[in-house]
């Protein structure tokens, strides 16, 4: 689940407006870009408003999981 925000650049605020669910079974190469595109399609009222729609990058799944000590030792 990724939180979607509408940014007001004049006031420098981010307002949460909804969420986008990632239900894909496998990882894809461009997870962040794909989720942002989906969020903009769902929540932007027009093409100008799409620039104000952002997602939290820390919530997007990474392509390669970080190695743990157990994996690095093998």
Secondary structure in CASP SS format (residue, H / E / C, confidence):
PFRMAT SS
TARGET T0000
AUTHOR 0000-0000-0000
METHOD secondary structure of the structure
MODEL  1
X C 1.00
X E 1.00
X E 1.00
X E 1.00
X E 1.00
X E 1.00
X E 1.00
X E 1.00
X C 1.00
X C 1.00
X C 1.00
X C 1.00
X E 1.00
X E 1.00
X E 1.00
X E 1.00
X E 1.00
X E 1.00
X E 1.00
X E 1.00
X C 1.00
X C 1.00
X C 1.00
X C 1.00
X C 1.00
X C 1.00
X C 1.00
X C 1.00
X C 1.00
X C 1.00
X H 1.00
X H 1.00
X H 1.00
X H 1.00
X H 1.00
X H 1.00
X H 1.00
X H 1.00
X H 1.00
X H 1.00
X H 1.00
X H 1.00
X H 1.00
X C 1.00
X C 1.00
X C 1.00
X C 1.00
X C 1.00
X H 1.00
X H 1.00
X H 1.00
X H 1.00
X E 1.00
X E 1.00
X E 1.00
X C 1.00
X H 1.00
X H 1.00
X H 1.00
X C 1.00
X C 1.00
X C 1.00
X C 1.00
X C 1.00
X C 1.00
X C 1.00
X C 1.00
X C 1.00
X H 1.00
X H 1.00
X H 1.00
X H 1.00
X H 1.00
X C 1.00
END
